[in-house]
Amino acid sequence: MNEILCKFVNQQSKKFTMKNVIGIDLGGTTIKGGLIEGQSIVKEEVAETRASEGGETTLNALKDIIRKLITDETHAIGIGVPSVVDREKGIVYHVQNIKDWDEVHLKWLLEEEFNLPVHIDNDANCFAKGERIYGLGREFENFVGITLGTGVGGGIIQKGNLLNDANCGSGEFGEMPYLDGILEQQCGSFFFVNNHNTTGYETARQAQLGDEKALEIMREYGKHMAVLVKMIVLTVDPQAIIFGGAIANSLPLFKESMYQHLMDFPYPNSIKKLKILKSELDNPGILGAAALCY
């Protein structure tokens, strides 16, 4: 009986993992979608979020991505959004970087359109979940995934799973008060645009060429990132912090400055033990969103 049972379980497990699902990473700048079979993205689509237009414009861009990915074998759709979510009802609230997305009944709208189950969570939660299943997070039971892009989002993994919070609001460290605003303004792309009239990409490019002004901007950015790390460690005390998003690619350029500004942390052993890493996955947000379907 045990042999028969094991064979049945293995067959069901294989069938489960090979399901055809769609994962969508809805960001403030771009919408990235992937068709996933097993652990592989077999097709990708990207579109502009058109966040400044918001409303129906962003919704239609999202639908267009899904139409390009969906097949007759698709079982479900998972979506990561840059905001808090009523996970059960699939309602998205107060999206900071998309105009007029204050209350969007996204699950209902998409299920009506595509006649498939739709699962929605915060995009940073999806990033963390993607890292836990497919990436560097497999090595840690307790870590925080941080996305550095238009905004700064966070997903908290504890005991191997996403933190089971009440309102999908934990991990939003970018919203913490800091200086004359919030931390996101100094750790996201706003820092480069508003403070230095440039972009993170251009600053990194110039810094890699040895431009002293760009290197100084990166050192300043590292100082602010140290504050983010301090807030995370004091709040969650994880084994690791894994950075993802476009700005995370510049970690080697601001890491030294960040660590210099962590030297005054009141619990130095916490920093000594902490692993600060850059994601090695190409699309952890897509993979994490897809994982919502299982």
N, C-alpha and C positions, 0 to 999 in steps of 0.2 A: 504493500500500500504506500509506503514512504517513497519508493521509486516512482510510482505512478503520480503521486502528489507533486513531487519535485519537478517531474517532466511537465505537468500541467502548469505549475507556477512559472517555470521558465518560458513556456510558450506564451503565457499571458503577459509576462513582463516584456518580452520581445515585441509583441503586438502593441503594447502600451507605448514603448519608447519610439516606435517607428511611426507614430501618428503624424499626420501632416497638419501643422498648425502655423499660424501667422503671428509674428511678434512685431510690435510697433513701438519705437522709441520716439515719442512726441516731445521735441525740444523747443526752446524758445526761438531758435533760428531755423532748424531743419526738422523734417519728419523722416525718420529712417525706418524702413520696413524690411522684413525678411520672411521668406517661406522656409520653414524648418522641417526637416525630416530626421528623426533621431536626434543626434547631436550636431548636425550640420546645417548650415544655411545654404540652401540650394539655389535661391534667387533673392536678389536685393533690389530695392527701389528707394530713391531719395527725392524729396521735394522740399521747397521752401515752406516754412510754416505760415509765412505772411502774417506774422503776429500783430503788426501794427494795424492791419485791416480787421483781423480777428473774426469773431462771430461765425457766420455761415461760410466765409471765405476759408478760414482755417479748417472748419468741419469738412468742406468739400474737398480740400487738398488731402485730408486724411482719408476720405472715402475713395478718392482716386488712387491712392497708394494701395489700398486694400483690393480694389478692383483689378489692379495690375498683378497682384500676387495670388489671389484666390484661385483655387482649382476645384474640380468636382470632388476631390478627395480631402479637402480641407475640413477639419473637425471643429476648430475653434479659433478665436482671435484673442490675443493678449496685448494689452496696451499699457505702457508706462507714461504718465502725464506729469508735468512739472507743477504739482499742487497736491493738496489734500483730497482724499477720495472717500466717499462712503462705499466701502468695498462691496457690501452686500447688495446695495441698490445700483451701484455703478454711476453715482452722481459725482461730478467733478466740481469742486468749489474754488472760487477766488484764485484763478491762475494768474500769477503775478506778472508774467511777461507776454500774455496773450490778451488782446483787447476784447472786452465784452464776454469773457469766459468766467462769469461770476457764479453761475449755477447751470451746468450743462448736464442733462440726463443722457450721458454718452452711451451707456450700456443699452438703454432702451432704443435710442436712435439708430445705433448700429445693428442691433439684433433685428429691428424692423426692416432695415435695409438689406441685410445679408442672410437673414434666417439661420444664424449660427450663434452658439454661445459666445459671449464676450466677457472677458475678465479684465479688470482695471485696477491698477495700483499706482502709487507715486513712482515717478521715473527713477529716482535715486534708490528707492527700495528695490526696483527691478535691477538696477545696476549691481547692488549688493548681492541680490539673489543670483544673478548671472555669474558673479565672481565666486560665490559659494559653490555653485554647481559645476562651472566650467573652468574657473581661473585660479588665481593665487589664493583665493579664499578657501579653497579645499584644504589648505594646511592649518586653518584656524577655526576654533569653535566660537570665538568671540572677536569680532572685528567690526570696523566701520568703513563703509564704502562712501567716498565723497566724489561727487561730480563737479568738475571745475569748467564752467563754460559761460554762457550768458548769465546764468545764476549759479548758486552754490547749494547743492542738495546733498542729503545724507541718508543712508540706509544703515540700520543697526542690526547686526547678526549676533544673537546670543544663544548659546547652546546649539549652534548649528542652524538656527532658524531665524527668520525675520522677527524682530520684537513685536509681540502681539499687543500693540498699543490700542487706545480707545478710539482715536479719531484720525489715525494715519498722519499724525503731526510730529512724531518723534524724529529726531535726526535732522531737523531743519536748522542746523547751526548757522547758516547764512543769514537767518532772520534775527540773530542775536544783536542787541544794541551794541554799537561800537563807534567811537569817535563821535562825529555829528550825525551819524546815520546808522546803518546796519553793517554787519561784517561782510555780507555779499558785495557791497559796494567797493570793498578793498581787496577781496579775494576772487571775484569773478572778472569778467571782461570789462566791467565798468571801470575798474581801476586803471586800465590802460587807456581807455577812451576818454573818460572824464578827467583824470588826473594828469595825463601826459599827451592827450590828443593823438593817440596812435592805437595800434592793435596789439594783442598779445603775440600774434603770429609775426608781425613785423619787428616787434621788440626782440623776440627770440632769434629771429634771423640775423638782426644786427649784432646781437650779443654773441652769437656764435662766430661772427666775423671779427670779434674783439672790440667792437665799438664801446667806448667807455661810458657814454651816456646811457646806452641800452643796458649795459652791465649794472650800472647804478640803479636803473629802474627795477631790474630783477632783484637786486639786493633789497630795495625798498619793499618789493612785493613779498620777498621771503620773510621780512619782519612781520607783515600782516598775517602771513600764513602761519607763523609761529603762534599767534594769538588764537587762530582757529584750532590748531593742534592742542593748545592748552585747554581750550573750552571742551574739546572732545574728551581729553584724558580726565579732566576733573569731573565730567558728567558721567562717562561710561567706563573709563579705564580699560580699553580694549587691548588685546594682544597685538593688533595691527591696525593701521589705517591704510587703505588702498585708494589711491587717487585715480580717477578716470576723467575723460573729457579732454577737449582740445588743449587746454592750458597745462594739463598734467604732463604732456610731452616735454614741457620745459623744466621738469623737476630738477635735472642736473644743474640748471642755471640759477635756481634759487635755493637749492637744498642747503648749501653751506651757510648762507645767511639765516635761513630758517632755524638751523640747529644752533647757531650762535645766539639767537634770541630765545632759545629754549633753555639756555644755561641757568637762568634765574628761576626756573620752575621749582616750586617748594618741595617736590618729591622727586628728586633726581633719579632714583631707581626706576620709577615708572617710565621716564624718558629713555633710560638706558636699555630697558627691556623691550620697549615699543619698536615694532617694525613699521617703517614708513615706506610704502612701495607704490610703484606705478603699474597700473593694469597692463597686462600683456595681451589681453583679448582685443580683437578688432571691433567687435560689436557686443559687448556684455549687456548693454541696454536692451538690444533686440532679443538676445538669448534669454535674459531674465524675464522679459515680458512674455515670451513664449512659454516659459516655465509656469506662468500663472495658469495655463490651460490644463495642467496635469493635477 
